[in-house]
Amino acid sequence: MKFVSTREKSISYDLSIAIIQGLAPDGGLFVPAQWPKLNIEKKWRDLPLDQFAEKVLTPFFHNDPLLNNLKSICQQSLNIPLPCLEIAPKTQILELFHGPTCAFKDFGARFLASCFNYLQPDVKNQVVLVATSGDTGGAVAAAFSAFTKIPVCILYPHDQVSPRQEQQLTCWGDQVKSLCVEGSFDDCQRLVKEAFVSPHLQSRLKMISANSINLARLLPQMVYFAYTSLKYADSSGTRFIIPSGNMGNAAAALWAKELGFPIAKVIFAHNANKTVTNYFQTGDYQPQKSVSTLANAMDVGHPSNFERILNLYPDHQSLLQFTNAFSVTDTQIKESILFGNSIGQCWCPHTATAAFVRFNHTNAEEPWIIVSTAHPAKFESIVEPIIGKKIAIPQALSDLLQKPSHKTPLAPNLESLITELKKV
Ligand SMILES: *Cc1c(COP(=O)(O)O)cnc(C)c1O
C-alpha cells in the first residue's frame, strides 16, 4: 500500500518511509493513496485485540518491509485491556487508559516505538524529540524505553505541569532526557521544530518525531474504534463521542468507518477551543490561538489532524451527515464531573467533556459510547477539589510515582538544546 500527502498527491510513499518521516515533505499529513477493500468478518470481534489488529492492518502494511514484523508489533504493543462498560441506560464508556501511563496515548506511542524497533535497529546517532505539556511525553518515553534503545528527549514547560505530571515526564532513567524548559509549551514546540530543520543537528543526528500526526500512532487508534464498533454495534451501528483536541482520535474513528466498520455517528467533544465547532456551524475553517481550559490535553486552536478529516470529507455537508461537534465550557466540565460522581463514576476532565455532550446534546433513546481518554488520577489536582475526595491511584501510575526522577533545566533557545542533544 502507498501513502500520499494531504497536499501534493502525485508523489507516493511506502509505509516505513512515512513512519520515519512523520510529516510529508510538503508539510502535509500522510494518508492512504487508496482505501483498501477489507472483507470484515463478524467473528473477528471474538479475537484478542492484537490478532484483530493484524487482520485490519495487514492491507496497510502490504508491500512494506514491516509486514513481516506486523504480528510481533501488534503482540508487543497492543496487549492493553480495552473495557467498554455500561454506566447508564444506553450509555457505555470505552476506557482507553489501561496502558502503562494511563492515557490512550499509550496505544499509539507503543505501536510507533515497536515499529522503530524493527525499522532502525541501529540506534547510533538517533534521538526521539518530543514537546509535551501532558500525556504524550510520558507515553512516548515509556514506549521507547520499553521496546528500543533509542534515546528520548522530552521538552516540557516548567510552570505548566503539576508535580504529579512532572514525575511522569522525568522518571524514565538514563535513556530519557527530560528537559524542563524555562518557557511555555509554545516555546517547547518551537524549539523542537527549530531542531528538526537545523542543518547543524541534521548533519549529526537522525531526529525522530513522535507527535500525533505520525501514521504509526493513528493506525492502532483506528483499530480500537474498529474493534469496539464490531463488538457493540446494534443493527444501526455504533455511535461514539470523542474528547478531541489535535483530532487524532477523531481522524482514527473516521478511518475505521471508511474501512467499512459499523460506525453510524461520531461526535467531537471539544472544550472552549472552538475552531472545529465553528467549522461545523459555518463551513469556514479558521484556526485560532489556543485558550487554556480544565481539559488541557485538548487546548488546541489549530488541530493538525483536521487536515486528514478534510481530506476524507472535503465537502462540509458530507461531513455533517454523520458527525457533529460541540464545545463544552469549564463550568460545564465541572458540572459533568459532579454528575459523574453522583452516578458512581470518576472522570478526567477530557472524558467529562464527552460525557457532558452525551447527557446534554444527544437523544437518550439512542445508544452512545463515551470515549474515556485518561484515568482521572492523572488529573487529580483538577478533579479532587471538585468531587471533594481523593482518587484511588491505579497500580501503573503508583509504580511511576515511586521511581526516582531526574530533570535538566533548559533555557528556551536552540543553542542550549543543541548543547544538551550533543550529550545524548
Ligand atoms: C491527547 C489527549 C486528548 C486529545 O486527543 P486528540 O487525538 O489529540 O484529539 C484527549 N484527552 C486526553 C487525556 C489526551 O491526552
Boltz pocket constraint, residues with backbone or C-beta under 6 A from the ligand:
constraints:
  - pocket:
      binder: B
      contacts: [[A, 103], [A, 104], [A, 105], [A, 134], [A, 135], [A, 136], [A, 212], [A, 243], [A, 244], [A, 245], [A, 246], [A, 247], [A, 248], [A, 249], [A, 250], [A, 297], [A, 298], [A, 348], [A, 350], [A, 373], [A, 374]]
      max_distance: 6.0
